Amino acid sequence: MNTQMTPESIKHFFEQASKAYADGWKTQAEYVEGLVRRNTKCLTELADARLMSYKEMSEAKTFNQAFESNLAFEEKVREELVGLQEANTRSWEDLVKNLKTIYTPAQVAPKAKAAAPKKAKAKAAAPKKAKARARVSKAKKAA
């Protein structure tokens, strides 16, 4: 890894930082716009449903009809708010994931020597498995 500070490396650093900042800002703005859009749509639908339930309650002939109309509205409120919360949670998780992607520096590829010990460990485990199989087969023969 080159740790020399040159004008080109400094320029490159600032270009990357500037791009990350712009991408992060755009991602956050999209999140907020989506949040406002979802919340506004949900609350508008709930306001319309409330007005409709008031109308149904006023036209009801009995208390039970009015009560059932209000219960239907309350159920709609629960469903809509649960759906809104789930959508907002998914959107938040996507925002966090996108921001991590934007602001996480690129990983340096591991050197070839680092991969060799992993293979050596796998080979070392193979004789242990063979010994275990041999013990199992001996136990089966003895039984």
C-alpha positions in Angstrom: 0.0 0.0 0.0 1.4 3.4 -1.0 1.4 5.8 2.0 3.3 8.6 0.2 1.4 11.9 0.4 1.6 13.3 -3.1 -0.6 16.1 -4.6 -2.3 13.4 -6.8 -3.1 11.2 -3.8 -4.4 14.2 -1.8 -6.5 15.2 -4.8 -7.8 11.6 -5.2 -8.7 11.5 -1.5 -10.7 14.7 -1.7 -12.4 13.6 -4.9 -13.5 10.3 -3.2 -14.6 12.2 0.0 -16.6 14.6 -2.1 -18.3 11.9 -4.1 -19.1 9.9 -0.9 -20.6 13.1 0.7 -22.7 13.8 -2.4 -23.9 10.2 -2.6 -24.7 10.2 1.1 -26.7 13.4 0.8 -28.6 12.1 -2.2 -29.4 8.8 -0.4 -30.6 10.6 2.7 -32.7 13.0 0.7 -34.4 10.1 -1.1 -35.1 8.4 2.2 -36.7 11.6 3.7 -38.8 12.1 0.5 -40.0 8.5 0.6 -40.8 8.8 4.3 -42.8 12.0 3.9 -44.6 10.5 0.9 -45.5 7.2 2.7 -46.6 9.0 5.9 -48.7 11.6 4.0 -50.4 8.9 1.9 -51.2 6.8 5.0 -52.5 9.7 7.1 -54.6 11.1 4.1 -56.2 7.6 3.7 -56.9 7.4 7.4 -58.4 10.9 7.5 -60.7 9.9 4.6 -61.6 6.6 6.4 -62.4 8.6 9.6 -64.7 10.9 7.7 -66.4 7.9 6.1 -66.8 6.2 9.4 -68.4 9.4 10.9 -70.8 9.4 8.0 -71.7 5.8 8.5 -72.1 6.3 12.2 -74.4 9.3 11.6 -76.5 7.2 9.2 -76.7 4.2 11.5 -80.1 3.2 12.8 -78.9 1.6 15.9 -76.1 2.0 18.4 -74.7 -1.4 17.4 -74.4 -0.3 13.7 -72.6 2.9 14.8 -70.3 0.9 17.1 -69.5 -1.6 14.4 -68.7 1.2 12.0 -66.2 2.7 14.5 -64.7 -0.8 15.1 -64.1 -1.2 11.4 -62.3 2.1 11.3 -60.1 1.2 14.3 -59.1 -2.1 12.5 -58.2 -0.1 9.4 -56.1 2.2 11.5 -54.2 -0.7 13.1 -53.6 -2.3 9.7 -52.5 0.9 8.0 -50.2 1.9 10.9 -48.6 -1.5 11.1 -48.0 -1.4 7.3 -46.6 2.1 7.6 -44.2 1.1 10.4 -43.0 -2.0 8.4 -42.4 0.1 5.3 -40.6 2.8 7.2 -38.5 0.2 9.0 -37.5 -1.4 5.7 -36.7 2.0 4.3 -34.5 2.8 7.3 -32.6 -0.4 7.0 -32.0 0.2 3.4 -30.8 3.7 4.2 -28.3 2.4 6.8 -27.1 -0.3 4.4 -26.6 2.2 1.6 -24.8 4.7 3.8 -22.5 1.9 5.1 -21.7 1.0 1.5 -21.0 4.6 0.6 -18.8 5.4 3.6 -17.0 2.1 4.0 -13.6 2.2 2.4 -12.8 -0.4 -0.2 -11.2 -3.5 1.3 -7.6 -4.4 0.2 -7.5 -7.8 -1.4 -5.8 -10.4 0.8 -2.3 -11.6 -0.3 -1.9 -15.1 -1.8 0.1 -16.2 1.3 -2.8 -15.5 3.6 -5.0 -18.0 1.8 -2.4 -20.9 2.1 -2.9 -21.4 5.9 -6.7 -21.9 5.4 -6.0 -24.8 3.0 -3.5 -26.2 5.4 -6.0 -26.3 8.2 -8.5 -28.0 5.9 -5.9 -30.7 5.0 -5.1 -31.2 8.7 -8.7 -31.9 9.5 -9.0 -34.6 6.8 -6.8 -37.1 8.7 -8.9 -36.6 11.8 -12.0 -37.4 9.9 -10.4 -40.5 8.4 -9.4 -41.7 11.9 -12.9 -41.1 13.2 -14.3 -43.1 10.3 -11.9 -45.9 11.0 -12.9 -46.0 14.7 -16.6 -46.1 13.7 -16.0 -49.0 11.2 -14.0 -51.0 13.8 -16.8 -50.5 16.4 -19.4 -51.7 13.8 -17.3 -54.8 13.1 -16.8 -55.6 16.8 -20.6 -55.3 17.3 
